[in-house]
């Protein structure tokens, strides 16, 4: 028996850390007004392979299957397309609508650190806000998530419409712009030489490739510099970048959110702002999360290009976050947790006391009582239990419990009601 490559079982210390991360994300999603959603793992293949979905690379990695009725199905490879499906199927949803979902997705792709075949995504999306407010709020959310996780990050962002305006200025034909964007997005991985070689292979005109080469020689070009050089003043994409930058500066996120004019992200459905989150130290190079604006998907899925569904989302990758957190010590168990030890076979009394404590909302474990008391107490201390309750012959005869405070190393003979109050 062995796990399928790229899949893992989680328990013990690692699962405790994962649960802490998940709880942090869920708490912040709800603080920001997002409602919980749970979408189907199985979807019709036609939906997942739609030209409005994730693009050729993801489709190659999709798990496909056929059910007993001969229907062609697929396992979801992200949480975005299933979410778009929910909005498309439920026209009565009131906008703006905010949802979050934490769930598993599946991709049959190469396996490496932080990239698995079965993995947990943690998404938040909002439908119905056309301006930069939604992007700015999601950036605030991301900054707060990683502040609470104590991971310094940089959030790189761009606007695909603006990048398209730059590509138009250097004579990239409209039908070739998406392909060129996806190549430019690889700049950090393959360098400018690799980008130019790939663009040449895509048979862009030599003059156009030369102009892009000039663009790539710019050292961290700023927005204003690009607008001036390529005469983009007043164009829609440039206006969107300016509006969002003003919001970013206004809420004090300028140090975290850095404009990157070559970023486009790998998915084909983004229509405006895109962003990606990275470890600020640079020791972990894969993305920790990302997202962007995808205004066109929902309308296209319902066949109504004339109806606007302005939508923007963000996704946090649990496996990438865990790759950074894995070396940290696990948090101790709940320091208010209680271990009840039946000494000498007083299990009925132990279980009765445990029921009272649990009814009061106190996390309670009952020991088997088969080990020596000294070893059991040592184990309780190592696991971080703040309190231990012992019930033996003396305590049972008095109808009392012996409450031991592991931090203060003190013992008190109390009733179960007094134990609840003290704990």
Long-range contacts (C-beta under 8 A, 24 or more apart in sequence): 4-117, 4-118, 5-111, 5-117, 6-111, 6-116, 6-117, 6-118, 7-116, 7-117, 7-118, 8-116, 8-118, 13-330, 14-322, 14-326, 16-330, 16-331, 17-322, 17-325, 17-326, 17-328, 17-330, 17-331, 18-120, 18-318, 18-322, 20-331, 21-149, 21-318, 21-321, 21-322, 21-325, 22-102, 22-120, 22-122, 22-318, 24-145, 24-148, 24-149, 25-100, 25-102, 25-122, 25-145, 25-316, 26-100, 26-102, 28-141, 28-144, 28-145, 28-148, 29-100, 29-124, 29-141, 30-100, 32-98, 32-124, 32-137, 32-140, 32-141, 33-98, 34-98, 34-99, 34-100, 34-124, 34-126, 35-97, 35-98, 35-99, 35-100, 36-99, 36-100, 36-101, 37-83, 37-86, 37-99, 37-100, 37-101, 38-101, 38-103, 39-76, 39-79, 39-82, 39-83, 39-85, 39-86, 39-101, 39-103, 40-76, 40-82, 41-75, 41-76, 41-103, 41-104, 41-106, 42-73, 42-74, 42-75, 42-76, 43-73, 43-74, 43-75, 43-76, 43-81, 43-82, 43-85, 44-71, 44-72, 44-73, 44-74, 45-72, 45-73, 45-74, 46-72, 47-81, 47-85, 47-301, 48-74, 48-76, 48-77, 48-81, 49-74, 50-81, 50-300, 50-301, 52-269, 52-296, 52-297, 52-300, 52-301, 53-81, 53-269, 53-297, 54-78, 54-80, 54-81, 54-267, 54-268, 54-269, 55-266, 55-267, 55-268, 55-269, 57-266, 58-107, 58-267, 61-107, 61-108, 61-109, 62-106, 62-107, 62-108, 63-106, 63-107, 63-108, 75-105, 75-106, 76-105, 76-106, 77-105, 77-106, 77-107, 78-105, 78-121, 78-315, 79-103, 79-105, 79-121, 79-123, 79-315, 80-123, 80-125, 80-269, 80-294, 80-297, 80-313, 80-315, 81-297, 83-123, 83-125, 83-313, 84-294, 84-297, 84-298, 84-301, 84-311, 85-301, 87-127, 87-298, 87-309, 87-311, 88-298, 88-301, 88-302, 93-127, 95-127, 95-128, 96-126, 96-127, 96-128, 96-129, 96-134, 97-126, 97-127, 97-128, 98-124, 98-125, 98-126, 99-124, 99-125, 99-126, 100-124, 100-125, 113-286, 113-323, 114-284, 114-286, 114-317, 114-319, 114-320, 114-322, 114-323, 115-286, 115-319, 116-319, 119-317, 119-318, 119-319, 120-318, 120-319, 121-315, 121-316, 121-317, 121-318, 122-315, 122-316, 122-317, 122-318, 123-291, 123-313, 123-314, 123-315, 123-316, 124-313, 124-314, 125-311, 125-312, 125-313, 125-314, 126-311, 126-312, 126-313, 127-298, 127-309, 127-310, 127-311, 128-309, 128-310, 128-311, 129-310, 129-312, 130-295, 130-308, 130-310, 131-243, 132-240, 132-243, 132-244, 132-247, 132-273, 133-247, 134-293, 134-310, 134-312, 135-244, 135-247, 135-273, 135-275, 135-293, 135-312, 136-244, 136-247, 136-248, 136-251, 136-253, 138-291, 138-312, 138-313, 138-314, 139-248, 139-253, 139-256, 139-257, 139-275, 140-251, 140-253, 141-314, 142-275, 142-277, 142-289, 142-314, 142-316, 143-253, 143-256, 143-257, 145-316, 146-277, 146-288, 149-321, 149-325, 151-279, 151-288, 151-321, 151-324, 151-325, 152-279, 152-280, 152-281, 153-256, 153-277, 153-278, 153-279, 153-280, 153-288, 154-256, 154-258, 154-277, 154-278, 154-280, 155-253, 155-256, 155-257, 155-258, 155-275, 155-276, 155-277, 155-278, 156-258, 156-259, 156-260, 156-263, 156-275, 156-276, 156-277, 156-278, 157-244, 157-257, 157-258, 157-259, 157-260, 157-263, 157-273, 157-274, 157-275, 157-276, 158-241, 158-259, 158-260, 158-261, 158-262, 158-263, 158-264, 158-273, 158-274, 158-275, 159-237, 159-240, 159-241, 159-244, 159-272, 159-273, 159-274, 160-237, 160-264, 160-270, 160-271, 160-272, 160-273, 160-274, 160-292, 161-236, 161-237, 161-240, 161-271, 161-272, 162-232, 162-235, 162-237, 162-238, 162-240, 162-241, 162-261, 163-237, 163-261, 163-262, 163-264, 164-237, 165-230, 165-232, 165-235, 165-236, 165-237, 165-238, 166-215, 166-226, 166-230, 166-232, 166-261, 169-230, 169-231, 169-232, 170-208, 170-211, 170-212, 170-215, 170-230, 171-205, 171-207, 171-208, 171-211, 172-204, 172-208, 172-212, 176-202, 176-204, 178-268, 180-204, 180-212, 181-264, 182-264, 182-266, 184-212, 184-262, 184-264, 185-262, 185-263, 185-264, 185-265, 185-266, 187-216, 187-262, 192-216, 192-217, 216-262, 221-261, 222-259, 223-259, 223-261, 226-261, 237-272, 240-272, 240-273, 244-273, 265-290, 265-292, 269-294, 269-296, 269-297, 270-294, 271-295, 271-296, 272-312, 273-312, 275-314, 277-316, 279-324, 284-320, 284-323, 284-324, 286-320, 286-323, 287-317, 287-320, 288-316, 288-317, 288-320, 288-321, 288-324, 289-314, 289-315, 289-316, 289-317, 289-320, 290-314, 290-315, 291-315, 332-383, 332-384, 333-383, 333-384, 333-385, 334-363, 334-384, 335-384, 335-386, 335-407, 336-362, 336-363, 336-386, 336-387, 336-423, 337-362, 337-363, 337-364, 337-365, 337-384, 337-385, 337-386, 337-387, 338-362, 338-363, 338-364, 338-365, 338-385, 338-386, 338-387, 338-388, 338-389, 338-423, 339-364, 339-365, 339-366, 339-367, 339-376, 339-380, 339-383, 339-385, 339-387, 339-388, 339-389, 340-364, 340-365, 340-366, 340-367, 340-388, 340-389, 340-390, 340-391, 341-367, 341-369, 341-373, 341-376, 341-377, 341-388, 341-389, 341-390, 341-391, 342-366, 342-367, 342-369, 342-391, 342-392, 343-369, 343-373, 343-390, 343-391, 343-392, 343-393, 344-369, 344-392, 344-393, 345-369, 346-391, 346-392, 346-393, 346-395, 346-396, 349-391, 349-395, 349-396, 350-389, 350-391, 353-389, 353-391, 353-401, 353-416, 353-419, 356-416, 356-417, 356-420, 357-416, 357-419, 357-420, 357-423, 360-420, 362-420, 362-423, 377-404, 380-406, 381-406, 387-423, 389-419
